Each structure stands twice: as C-alpha cells, then as structure tokens.
Amino acid sequence: MMSIDLALSDKLCARSRLSVANMPLAGALAREASVLAIADPCSAEQAVRMGGVVFRPIRQKLTNVVAVAAARQEELSREVLKFVDLFRQQLQRRVDVDKVEQMSAKTT
C-alpha cells in the first residue's frame, strides 16, 4: 500500500475541513493524514474493513429517513418492495444492537 507524502500529510492535517464523496477516500484521508472523518455507521464499518482506522460511534438519538427513488410514477415492483423491507429489517437490527450495547455498557 502506498503512503501519502509527509509534506502533503502535514498540509492536509492543517486543513481540517475536507469533504469527499466516497468512503474509501475518506478512510484513506483519515488513515494517512491522521484526521477525523464523520460518516454514517455503514460507511464507517467499510472504512474499518479497509484497515488503519477505528470506528467510534457518536451516540445520539437520530432517526434514519430512507426513500426509494423511482424513474416514473408507477407502483413499485414486488422485488423492490421486498428489498425495501429487507433493508428496513437490517437497519432495525443495527439499531437494536446499538441499544443492547448501550444498556450493557451502563451496567458494567
């Protein structure tokens, strides 16, 4: 794996307000320039799998709003509805796991 140039790293560290459009780049900047990246939990887990960064969740009571964008004003297909339901279930599981972890952290 290539490392970022030290002078470039110092320059990036001095500029704490960077915005990137994808998680691989955000993870690489966090790793190489020792800066913080704020990301949603799914993207943060992706960055952790890439290596060199850790995930520290910000514990807040946030509501996730998810929408499905369709090309035309038609009813959604059965497959799309199944996908949306599966996505909702997995998102709910993630929220439930976070709640359990919070409760167990309070008891220890």
C-alpha positions in Angstrom: 0.0 0.0 0.0 1.3 3.5 -0.9 1.8 6.0 1.8 0.9 9.7 1.4 3.9 12.1 1.1 4.8 13.6 4.6 4.6 17.2 3.3 1.1 16.5 1.9 0.1 14.8 5.1 1.1 17.9 7.1 -0.8 20.2 4.7 -3.9 18.1 5.0 -3.7 18.0 8.8 -3.6 21.7 8.8 -6.8 21.9 6.8 -9.4 20.2 9.0 -12.4 20.9 6.7 -12.3 18.5 3.8 -15.3 16.9 2.1 -15.2 13.8 0.0 -17.9 12.0 -1.9 -16.9 8.4 -1.1 -15.9 6.4 1.9 -12.7 4.8 0.5 -11.2 8.3 0.1 -12.5 9.5 3.5 -11.0 6.4 5.1 -7.7 6.8 3.3 -7.5 10.5 4.4 -8.3 9.6 8.0 -5.7 6.9 8.0 -2.9 8.7 6.2 -3.4 12.3 7.4 -4.5 11.4 11.0 -7.7 13.4 10.6 -11.2 12.7 11.7 -13.9 11.6 9.3 -17.6 11.8 10.2 -19.6 9.1 8.5 -22.7 7.1 8.8 -22.3 3.7 10.6 -22.4 1.6 7.4 -19.6 3.7 5.7 -17.6 3.7 8.9 -17.6 -0.1 9.0 -16.5 -0.1 5.4 -13.5 2.1 6.3 -12.6 -0.2 9.2 -12.6 -3.2 6.9 -10.2 -1.3 4.6 -7.8 -1.1 7.6 -5.9 1.5 9.5 -8.8 3.3 11.1 -11.1 2.7 14.1 -14.8 3.3 14.4 -16.0 5.4 17.4 -19.8 5.8 17.2 -21.4 9.1 18.2 -24.2 8.1 20.5 -27.2 10.2 19.5 -30.9 9.5 19.2 -31.2 10.0 15.5 -34.0 8.9 13.1 -32.9 7.5 9.8 -35.1 8.5 6.9 -34.8 6.4 3.8 -36.6 6.9 0.5 -36.8 5.0 -2.7 -36.3 7.0 -5.9 -38.2 5.6 -8.9 -38.0 6.7 -12.5 -41.7 7.1 -13.1 -44.9 7.4 -11.2 -45.7 3.7 -11.2 -46.2 1.3 -8.4 -43.1 -0.3 -7.1 -42.4 -3.9 -8.2 -42.7 -6.8 -5.7 -38.9 -7.1 -5.8 -38.4 -3.5 -4.9 -40.9 -3.8 -2.0 -39.1 -6.9 -0.8 -35.7 -5.1 -1.0 -37.1 -2.1 1.0 -38.5 -4.4 3.6 -35.2 -6.3 3.9 -33.3 -3.0 4.2 -35.7 -1.8 6.9 -35.2 -5.1 8.9 -31.5 -4.9 8.7 -31.4 -1.2 9.7 -33.7 -2.0 12.6 -31.4 -4.9 13.7 -28.5 -2.4 13.7 -30.5 0.0 15.9 -31.5 -2.8 18.2 -27.9 -4.0 18.6 -26.8 -0.4 19.4 -29.5 -0.2 22.1 -28.3 -3.5 23.7 -24.7 -2.4 23.7 -25.7 0.9 25.3 -27.6 -0.9 28.0 -24.8 -3.4 28.7 -22.2 -0.5 28.8 -24.3 1.2 31.5 -24.4 -1.9 33.7 -20.6 -2.5 33.5 
